[in-house]
Amino acid sequence: MPLTDATVAADLVPAGLEFVERVSDEVSLPLPPAPPYYSPASCGPEHGRFDGDETIDVDDPEMPAKVNAGWLHMATEYGVLDSRREFLLHVNYSDPAEAGPEYAWVRVRLSDRWDLAGGQSAALRSGFAGLFTDRFVPEFSMLSTDHKALLNTTVWGNGTISTIVIRPDRREHTVD
């Protein structure tokens, strides 16, 4: 049985995210057409990809603080947070015992006290990071409410984590 909005809302509280609503309207991602661009990681600077200043090892003792700082910088710099500190979060609503994911976008508000990387929210937990460590490691996708900026905090194949943003309207124009 899929998770309920109430269950998702309760899970997000320790991370400092206030559940506003599940989005029922179509969500438009600022990604180039597929294929081959299915995710932020497959985009380059020519698509409006911006990489955070720091890449953090999943076992770094200061990983939660560093991830939180990098996330806040990128979310603020590229307009992921709106004037109410709201954004869309991609959440898997499927039962953990079920094989197939059932994703939905939810509108959330960042509270005054938040800890995305240390709040232990199942919705923000990376499954892939389990290949490298037993500790809680976050991995998530967020979208600005105007659908112009897609943020992805992700775990890479070398056991590091970083935050990237896709914001095509801010890409650098290059001359061929």
N, CA, C and O of each residue as an XYZ file, in Angstrom:
704
protein
N       0.841     -1.179      0.000
C       0.000      0.000      0.000
C       0.889      1.247      0.000
O       1.825      1.333      0.795
N       0.614      2.200     -0.869
C       1.436      3.416     -0.932
C       1.368      4.227      0.363
O       0.414      4.122      1.134
N       2.389      5.026      0.575
C       2.410      5.911      1.735
C       1.328      6.976      1.596
O       0.923      7.321      0.485
N       0.870      7.486      2.715
C      -0.112      8.571      2.708
C       0.614      9.907      2.827
O       1.786      9.956      3.199
N      -0.093     10.988      2.508
C       0.483     12.318      2.683
C       0.849     12.557      4.148
O       1.867     13.185      4.437
N       0.032     12.063      5.062
C       0.306     12.240      6.494
C       1.603     11.537      6.898
O       2.377     12.065      7.697
N       1.837     10.347      6.344
C       3.066      9.607      6.642
C       4.280     10.346      6.093
O       5.294     10.481      6.779
N       4.176     10.823      4.861
C       5.270     11.580      4.249
C       5.524     12.855      5.051
O       6.675     13.193      5.328
N       4.463     13.562      5.423
C       4.604     14.802      6.193
C       5.337     14.552      7.510
O       6.230     15.316      7.876
N       4.970     13.495      8.219
C       5.614     13.171      9.498
C       7.088     12.828      9.302
O       7.925     13.185     10.132
N       7.405     12.140      8.214
C       8.787     11.761      7.924
C       9.665     12.985      7.653
O      10.852     12.973      7.979
N       9.104     14.027      7.068
C       9.878     15.209      6.690
C      10.151     16.162      7.858
O      11.059     16.990      7.780
N       9.380     16.052      8.926
C       9.505     16.975     10.064
C      10.923     17.014     10.646
O      11.445     18.111     10.842
N      11.577     15.874     10.933
C      12.928     15.946     11.513
C      13.951     16.642     10.611
O      14.960     17.150     11.099
N      13.699     16.668      9.311
C      14.600     17.357      8.385
C      14.311     18.852      8.328
O      15.063     19.612      7.718
N      13.216     19.271      8.967
C      12.860     20.685      8.961
C      12.042     21.093      7.755
O      12.052     22.259      7.360
N      11.333     20.141      7.167
C      10.487     20.429      6.013
C       9.023     20.285      6.410
O       8.610     19.254      6.940
N       8.254     21.322      6.150
C       6.823     21.321      6.444
C       6.070     20.953      5.167
O       6.170     21.654      4.160
N       5.327     19.867      5.208
C       4.532     19.407      4.067
C       3.401     20.406      3.830
O       2.652     20.728      4.752
N       3.276     20.899      2.590
C       2.200     21.824      2.233
C       1.115     21.076      1.472
O      -0.059     21.127      1.840
N       1.516     20.371      0.395
C       0.549     19.613     -0.400
C       1.271     18.725     -1.404
O       2.420     18.973     -1.770
N       0.564     17.678     -1.839
C       1.047     16.880     -2.959
C       0.619     17.615     -4.227
O      -0.519     18.075     -4.324
N       1.513     17.728     -5.185
C       1.232     18.458     -6.420
C       0.457     17.552     -7.364
O       0.902     16.452     -7.693
N      -0.703     18.022     -7.796
C      -1.513     17.227     -8.721
C      -1.372     17.716    -10.159
O      -1.664     16.975    -11.097
N      -0.927     18.960    -10.336
C      -0.716     19.490    -11.683
C       0.546     18.892    -12.290
O       1.409     18.382    -11.575
N       0.644     18.959    -13.598
C       1.841     18.478    -14.283
C       3.027     19.358    -13.911
O       2.907     20.579    -13.814
N       4.157     18.723    -13.709
C       5.390     19.419    -13.362
C       6.306     19.404    -14.578
O       6.534     18.359    -15.186
N       6.823     20.569    -14.920
C       7.716     20.710    -16.065
C       9.147     20.872    -15.561
O       9.453     21.812    -14.828
N      10.020     19.948    -15.959
C      11.417     19.995    -15.523
C      12.257     20.784    -16.523
O      12.042     20.669    -17.730
N      13.212     21.586    -16.040
C      14.064     22.364    -16.937
C      15.232     21.541    -17.491
O      16.391     21.942    -17.382
N      14.914     20.396    -18.083
C      15.932     19.519    -18.661
C      15.802     19.519    -20.176
O      14.705     19.708    -20.701
N      16.910     19.311    -20.887
C      16.816     19.156    -22.337
C      16.016     17.897    -22.668
O      15.848     17.029    -21.811
N      15.529     17.792    -23.886
C      14.728     16.617    -24.257
C      15.512     15.309    -24.116
O      16.722     15.260    -24.338
N      14.789     14.260    -23.743
C      15.388     12.919    -23.656
C      15.249     12.252    -25.017
O      14.379     12.660    -25.786
N      16.048     11.259    -25.357
C      17.347     10.996    -24.761
C      18.398     11.969    -25.282
O      18.115     12.656    -26.264
N      19.538     12.073    -24.722
C      20.056     11.286    -23.614
C      19.891     11.965    -22.261
O      20.397     11.445    -21.267
N      19.217     13.085    -22.179
C      19.181     13.859    -20.933
C      17.990     13.472    -20.070
O      16.913     14.059    -20.172
N      18.202     12.472    -19.217
C      17.148     11.987    -18.341
C      17.250     12.547    -16.934
O      16.282     12.494    -16.175
N      18.395     13.077    -16.580
C      18.618     13.516    -15.207
C      19.562     14.709    -15.182
O      20.247     14.981    -16.168
N      19.603     15.423    -14.060
C      20.542     16.536    -13.945
C      21.997     16.111    -14.156
O      22.781     16.856    -14.743
N      22.358     14.923    -13.683
C      23.744     14.464    -13.798
C      24.188     14.298    -15.246
O      25.383     14.371    -15.534
N      23.254     14.078    -16.158
C      23.619     13.891    -17.562
C      23.702     15.208    -18.327
O      24.038     15.212    -19.511
N      23.402     16.315    -17.675
C      23.462     17.630    -18.314
C      24.850     18.242    -18.159
O      25.593     17.912    -17.235
N      25.176     19.129    -19.072
C      26.436     19.849    -19.014
C      26.191     21.339    -18.846
O      25.042     21.773    -18.767
N      27.263     22.131    -18.789
C      27.119     23.584    -18.644
C      26.275     24.210    -19.756
O      25.584     25.204    -19.534
N      26.336     23.627    -20.940
C      25.552     24.162    -22.058
C      24.046     24.022    -21.845
O      23.257     24.640    -22.559
N      23.649     23.212    -20.868
C      22.233     23.028    -20.533
C      21.834     23.834    -19.296
O      20.688     23.773    -18.849
N      22.784     24.584    -18.752
C      22.506     25.352    -17.541
C      22.836     24.599    -16.269
O      22.229     24.843    -15.226
N      23.793     23.685    -16.345
C      24.207     22.947    -15.147
C      25.241     23.751    -14.372
O      26.209     24.265    -14.932
N      25.008     23.843    -13.076
C      25.930     24.501    -12.163
C      26.268     23.518    -11.053
O      25.374     22.940    -10.435
N      27.563     23.329    -10.799
C      28.022     22.405     -9.766
C      28.411     23.176     -8.515
O      28.964     24.273     -8.590
N      28.114     22.585     -7.367
C      28.496     23.192     -6.099
C      30.005     23.258     -5.957
O      30.738     22.602     -6.696
N      30.461     24.052     -5.006
C      31.893     24.250     -4.795
C      32.579     23.067     -4.135
O      33.799     22.933     -4.222
N      31.809     22.205     -3.476
C      32.428     21.152     -2.681
C      31.835     19.786     -3.002
O      30.629     19.641     -3.201
N      32.717     18.785     -3.047
C      32.330     17.383     -3.146
C      32.782     16.733     -1.842
O      33.942     16.852     -1.449
N      31.859     16.047     -1.178
C      32.107     15.542      0.171
C      32.108     14.022      0.173
O      31.234     13.404     -0.435
N      33.067     13.417      0.842
C      33.091     11.967      0.995
C      31.957     11.551      1.929
O      31.699     12.223      2.928
N      31.276     10.445      1.610
C      30.140     10.012      2.439
C      30.562      9.680      3.871
O      29.723      9.713      4.772
N      31.829      9.363      4.105
C      32.303      9.041      5.454
C      32.957     10.222      6.167
O      33.454     10.063      7.281
N      32.965     11.394      5.550
C      33.511     12.588      6.188
C      32.716     12.857      7.473
O      31.490     12.947      7.422
N      33.388     12.986      8.618
C      32.665     13.231      9.869
C      31.795     14.494      9.826
O      30.797     14.587     10.540
N      32.173     15.450      8.996
C      31.419     16.700      8.881
C      30.470     16.696      7.682
O      29.982     17.750      7.273
N      30.206     15.507      7.116
C      29.362     15.412      5.924
C      28.015     16.107      6.084
O      27.660     16.897      5.209
N      27.234     15.866      7.151
C      25.925     16.529      7.235
C      26.018     18.060      7.175
O      25.269     18.696      6.434
N      26.924     18.643      7.945
C      27.061     20.105      7.959
C      27.514     20.631      6.600
O      27.022     21.660      6.136
N      28.445     19.932      5.964
C      28.938     20.370      4.657
C      27.862     20.249      3.578
O      27.721     21.135      2.735
N      27.104     19.151      3.606
C      26.026     18.978      2.625
C      24.963     20.052      2.831
O      24.495     20.654      1.864
N      24.577     20.296      4.081
C      23.579     21.331      4.363
C      24.043     22.701      3.875
O      23.268     23.439      3.267
N      25.297     23.042      4.138
C      25.824     24.343      3.712
C      25.851     24.449      2.190
O      25.467     25.476      1.631
N      26.302     23.394      1.523
C      26.332     23.399      0.060
C      24.945     23.484     -0.539
O      24.724     24.198     -1.518
N      23.994     22.742      0.059
C      22.617     22.782     -0.423
C      22.043     24.189     -0.282
O      21.453     24.711     -1.228
N      22.209     24.815      0.895
C      21.647     26.144      1.117
C      22.232     27.157      0.138
O      21.508     27.988     -0.411
N      23.535     27.083     -0.077
C      24.173     28.000     -1.030
C      23.564     27.841     -2.423
O      23.192     28.831     -3.054
N      23.463     26.608     -2.903
C      22.943     26.364     -4.254
C      21.452     26.708     -4.350
O      21.020     27.302     -5.337
N      20.668     26.343     -3.342
C      19.228     26.615     -3.362
C      18.951     28.114     -3.348
O      18.005     28.580     -3.985
N      19.771     28.866     -2.626
C      19.606     30.318     -2.552
C      20.130     30.990     -3.817
O      19.453     31.834     -4.403
N      21.321     30.618     -4.230
C      21.969     31.229     -5.399
C      21.146     31.068     -6.677
O      21.099     31.980     -7.502
N      20.504     29.922     -6.843
C      19.815     29.632     -8.105
C      18.295     29.673     -8.002
O      17.603     29.201     -8.904
N      17.770     30.229     -6.922
C      16.345     30.492     -6.831
C      15.455     29.279     -6.653
O      14.321     29.269     -7.130
N      15.949     28.256     -5.975
C      15.111     27.084     -5.708
C      14.059     27.426     -4.650
O      12.922     26.962     -4.728
N      14.439     28.227     -3.672
C      13.505     28.654     -2.622
C      12.730     29.878     -3.099
O      13.320     30.823     -3.623
N      11.410     29.864     -2.919
C      10.638     31.055     -3.271
C      10.561     31.988     -2.061
O      11.209     31.735     -1.045
N       9.785     33.049     -2.157
C       9.720     34.053     -1.085
C       9.154     33.492      0.218
O       9.384     34.065      1.283
N       8.421     32.383      0.152
C       7.877     31.729      1.349
C       8.777     30.586      1.819
O       8.423     29.843      2.734
N       9.954     30.453      1.179
C      10.895     29.355      1.444
C      10.295     28.010      1.058
O      10.572     26.990      1.688
N       9.469     28.021      0.013
C       8.841     26.801     -0.474
C       9.511     26.325     -1.755
O      10.085     27.110     -2.509
N       9.422     25.022     -1.979
C       9.928     24.388     -3.192
C       9.239     23.043     -3.328
O       8.516     22.614     -2.429
N       9.463     22.380     -4.453
C       8.897     21.056     -4.679
C       9.968     20.011     -4.397
O      11.134     20.197     -4.744
N       9.571     18.926     -3.775
C      10.461     17.819     -3.430
C       9.930     16.556     -4.087
O       8.731     16.285     -4.024
N      10.798     15.785     -4.712
C      10.417     14.529     -5.361
C      10.457     13.425     -4.311
O      11.509     13.146     -3.735
N       9.306     12.797     -4.062
C       9.170     11.818     -2.983
C       8.652     10.496     -3.532
O       7.743     10.470     -4.361
N       9.236      9.407     -3.063
C       8.770      8.066     -3.419
C       7.666      7.665     -2.444
O       7.912      7.489     -1.251
N       6.456      7.524     -2.962
C       5.299      7.169     -2.140
C       5.090      5.663     -2.027
O       4.187      5.231     -1.311
N       5.888      4.858     -2.702
C       5.649      3.412     -2.658
C       6.030      2.839     -1.300
O       6.883      3.376     -0.594
N       5.388      1.758     -0.962
C       5.693      1.026      0.259
C       7.123      0.505      0.130
O       7.481     -0.031     -0.919
N       7.950      0.647      1.166
C       9.332      0.160      1.075
C       9.438     -1.320      0.712
O      10.458     -1.747      0.173
N       8.402     -2.106      0.997
C       8.421     -3.537      0.677
C       8.089     -3.809     -0.792
O       8.280     -4.927     -1.271
N       7.594     -2.799     -1.510
C       7.235     -2.975     -2.915
C       8.439     -2.716     -3.810
O       9.336     -1.947     -3.464
N       8.441     -3.366     -4.960
C       9.577     -3.272     -5.871
C       9.611     -1.964     -6.653
O      10.670     -1.348     -6.770
N       8.484     -1.533     -7.184
C       8.475     -0.367     -8.061
C       8.220      0.938     -7.331
O       7.353      1.009     -6.460
N       8.978      1.981     -7.686
C       8.757      3.278     -7.050
C       7.498      3.963     -7.591
O       7.086      3.734     -8.728
N       6.907      4.796     -6.760
C       5.743      5.600     -7.132
C       6.044      7.035     -6.696
O       5.725      7.439     -5.578
N       6.663      7.795     -7.600
C       7.111      9.141     -7.253
C       6.025     10.184     -7.449
O       5.166     10.064     -8.323
N       6.087     11.213     -6.609
C       5.207     12.375     -6.725
C       5.988     13.597     -6.253
O       6.905     13.491     -5.438
N       5.613     14.743     -6.775
C       6.179     16.001     -6.300
C       5.298     16.519     -5.172
O       4.071     16.489     -5.265
N       5.934     16.991     -4.109
C       5.203     17.604     -3.006
C       5.764     19.001     -2.763
O       6.967     19.236     -2.874
N       4.872     19.908     -2.433
C       5.294     21.267     -2.072
C       5.617     21.248     -0.584
O       4.810     20.806      0.234
N       6.804     21.730     -0.247
C       7.239     21.793      1.145
C       7.748     23.195      1.456
O       8.075     23.970      0.557
N       7.807     23.498      2.736
C       8.339     24.778      3.206
C       9.496     24.487      4.151
O       9.395     23.639      5.038
N      10.580     25.192      3.950
C      11.744     25.058      4.821
C      11.469     25.798      6.128
O      11.203     27.000      6.123
N      11.534     25.080      7.238
C      11.287     25.710      8.540
C      12.535     26.474      8.989
O      13.588     26.392      8.357
N      12.399     27.205     10.073
C      13.534     27.972     10.590
C      14.653     27.064     11.084
O      15.830     27.414     10.992
N      14.285     25.899     11.606
C      15.269     24.913     12.068
C      15.191     23.718     11.137
O      14.179     23.018     11.100
N      16.250     23.484     10.392
C      16.243     22.382      9.430
C      17.591     21.687      9.418
O      18.609     22.264      9.800
N      17.582     20.438      8.973
C      18.795     19.636      8.853
C      18.519     18.531      7.831
O      18.215     17.397      8.199
N      18.626     18.870      6.564
C      18.326     17.904      5.504
C      19.260     16.704      5.544
O      18.829     15.571      5.329
N      20.535     16.948      5.817
C      21.526     15.874      5.758
C      21.639     15.077      7.052
O      22.234     13.999      7.061
N      21.087     15.582      8.128
C      21.195     14.875      9.398
C      19.864     14.544     10.040
O      19.829     13.948     11.117
N      18.769     14.917      9.401
C      17.448     14.720      9.977
C      16.899     13.316      9.871
O      15.847     13.016     10.435
N      17.601     12.446      9.151
C      17.224     11.027      9.043
C      15.872     10.786      8.363
O      15.241      9.760      8.615
N      15.420     11.694      7.521
C      14.158     11.499      6.802
C      14.329     10.404      5.756
O      15.232     10.471      4.922
N      13.466      9.401      5.802
C      13.531      8.309      4.821
C      13.351      8.834      3.402
O      13.928      8.287      2.462
N      12.556      9.888      3.238
C      12.324     10.462      1.908
C      13.585     11.088      1.326
O      13.690     11.252      0.111
N      14.535     11.435      2.175
C      15.771     12.073      1.724
C      16.964     11.126      1.735
O      18.078     11.544      1.421
N      16.759      9.878      2.086
C      17.856      8.909      2.225
C      18.266      8.326      0.876
O      17.417      7.977      0.056
N      19.562      8.226      0.659
C      20.104      7.607     -0.549
C      20.165      6.098     -0.385
O      20.726      5.597      0.590
N      19.598      5.385     -1.323
C      19.751      3.933     -1.342
C      21.114      3.549     -1.891
O      21.723      2.581     -1.435
N      21.592      4.309     -2.872
C      22.870      4.043     -3.523
C      24.044      4.174     -2.551
O      25.021      3.433     -2.664
N      23.962      5.098     -1.608
C      25.065      5.322     -0.665
C      25.338      4.096      0.190
O      26.425      3.967      0.753
N      24.365      3.191      0.297
C      24.557      1.962      1.058
C      25.675      1.087      0.520
O      26.158      0.195      1.218
N      26.090      1.334     -0.713
C      27.236      0.612     -1.270
C      28.546      1.052     -0.626
O      29.538      0.324     -0.669
N      28.551      2.249     -0.027
C      29.780      2.826      0.502
C      29.819      2.928      2.021
O      30.896      2.918      2.616
N      28.657      3.024      2.650
C      28.614      3.288      4.089
C      27.273      2.850      4.667
O      26.282      2.726      3.948
N      27.261      2.619      5.982
C      26.014      2.286      6.673
C      25.321      3.529      7.230
O      24.167      3.455      7.651
N      26.004      4.654      7.236
C      25.437      5.861      7.839
C      24.369      6.483      6.946
O      24.285      6.164      5.760
N      23.561      7.363      7.511
C      22.545      8.079      6.743
C      23.237      9.061      5.809
O      24.030      9.896      6.245
N      22.934      8.953      4.531
C      23.453      9.874      3.520
C      22.253     10.362      2.713
O      21.461      9.549      2.237
N      22.109     11.675      2.552
C      20.959     12.181      1.813
C      21.173     12.138      0.299
O      22.300     12.198     -0.192
N      20.068     12.032     -0.415
C      20.068     12.154     -1.876
C      18.644     12.535     -2.264
O      17.696     11.831     -1.917
N      18.489     13.640     -2.979
C      17.146     14.125     -3.274
C      17.148     15.067     -4.467
O      18.181     15.604     -4.866
N      15.949     15.249     -5.025
C      15.729     16.197     -6.118
C      14.671     17.198     -5.691
O      13.659     16.841     -5.088
N      14.927     18.462     -6.017
C      14.019     19.550     -5.676
C      13.839     20.433     -6.898
O      14.713     20.509     -7.762
N      12.706     21.091     -6.957
C      12.370     21.952     -8.083
C      11.798     23.250     -7.538
O      10.989     23.238     -6.610
N      12.216     24.364     -8.113
C      11.628     25.642     -7.705
C      10.149     25.644     -8.069
O       9.736     24.952     -9.000
N       9.356     26.411     -7.344
C       7.911     26.424     -7.590
C       7.564     27.010     -8.955
O       6.473     26.765     -9.470
N       8.477     27.782     -9.549
C       8.242     28.302    -10.904
C       8.786     27.366    -11.988
O       8.705     27.676    -13.176
N       9.338     26.223    -11.578
C       9.857     25.164    -12.453
C      11.083     25.603    -13.265
O      11.374     25.003    -14.299
N      11.799     26.625    -12.823
C      12.969     27.116    -13.557
C      14.280     26.504    -13.083
O      15.256     26.488    -13.833
N      14.322     25.998    -11.848
C      15.567     25.464    -11.292
C      15.327     24.076    -10.708
O      14.440     23.887     -9.875
N      16.121     23.114    -11.151
C      16.077     21.743    -10.647
C      17.366     21.500     -9.879
O      18.455     21.615    -10.441
N      17.253     21.165     -8.602
C      18.403     20.916     -7.741
C      18.464     19.431     -7.435
O      17.447     18.793     -7.163
N      19.671     18.895     -7.484
C      19.867     17.482     -7.180
C      21.073     17.350     -6.261
O      22.192     17.690     -6.643
N      20.843     16.856     -5.052
C      21.941     16.471     -4.172
C      22.072     14.975     -4.364
O      21.140     14.216     -4.096
N      23.246     14.554     -4.835
C      23.384     13.172     -5.291
C      24.666     12.526     -4.805
O      25.654     13.196     -4.503
N      24.621     11.210     -4.740
C      25.788     10.402     -4.397
C      26.371      9.882     -5.706
O      25.658      9.317     -6.536
N      27.659     10.079     -5.877
C      28.350      9.671     -7.105
C      28.977      8.287     -6.926
O      29.074      7.783     -5.807
N      29.390      7.692     -8.009
C      29.946      6.341     -8.015
C      31.252      6.178     -7.260
O      31.672      5.053     -6.992
N      31.900      7.280     -6.911
C      33.153      7.207     -6.155
C      32.939      7.425     -4.651
O      33.902      7.616     -3.908
N      31.668      7.397     -4.201
C      31.386      7.539     -2.778
C      31.423      8.971     -2.277
O      31.655      9.208     -1.092
N      31.198      9.916     -3.158
C      31.126     11.318     -2.756
C      29.714     11.839     -3.006
O      28.918     11.227     -3.717
N      29.434     12.974     -2.406
C      28.122     13.604     -2.543
C      28.324     15.077     -2.873
O      29.232     15.724     -2.350
N      27.471     15.594     -3.742
C      27.519     17.016     -4.071
C      26.143     17.469     -4.538
O      25.240     16.661     -4.755
N      26.012     18.763     -4.684
C      24.751     19.353     -5.137
C      24.979     20.041     -6.470
O      25.945     20.782     -6.649
N      24.063     19.779     -7.412
C      24.093     20.444     -8.710
C      22.725     21.075     -8.960
O      21.714     20.634     -8.413
N      22.714     22.096     -9.781
C      21.470     22.760    -10.173
C      21.440     22.862    -11.686
O      22.451     23.153    -12.325
N      20.266     22.620    -12.248
C      20.028     22.863    -13.666
C      19.128     24.090    -13.733
O      17.997     24.073    -13.247
N      19.639     25.140    -14.333
C      18.898     26.401    -14.468
C      19.216     26.962    -15.853
O      20.080     27.830    -15.982
N      18.520     26.471    -16.904
C      18.841     26.853    -18.282
C      18.823     28.350    -18.554
O      19.599     28.824    -19.383
N      17.970     29.104    -17.888
C      17.897     30.539    -18.168
C      19.103     31.308    -17.629
O      19.227     32.505    -17.890
N      19.989     30.655    -16.889
C      21.203     31.308    -16.388
C      22.476     30.730    -16.993
O      23.577     31.064    -16.555
N      22.338     29.877    -17.982
C      23.535     29.261    -18.560
C      24.384     30.318    -19.255
O      23.896     31.348    -19.721
N      25.653     30.019    -19.299
C      26.606     30.891    -19.978
C      26.479     30.650    -21.474
O      26.490     29.506    -21.928
N      26.361     31.711    -22.225
C      26.298     31.571    -23.679
C      27.722     31.503    -24.216
O      28.559     32.349    -23.899
N      27.983     30.499    -25.022
C      29.321     30.321    -25.570
C      29.291     30.519    -27.075
O      28.268     30.312    -27.728
N      30.414     30.917    -27.601
C      30.557     31.104    -29.043
C      31.307     29.907    -29.588
O      32.363     29.547    -29.069
N      30.776     29.289    -30.624
C      31.433     28.118    -31.223
C      32.578     28.522    -32.113
O      33.240     27.663    -32.695
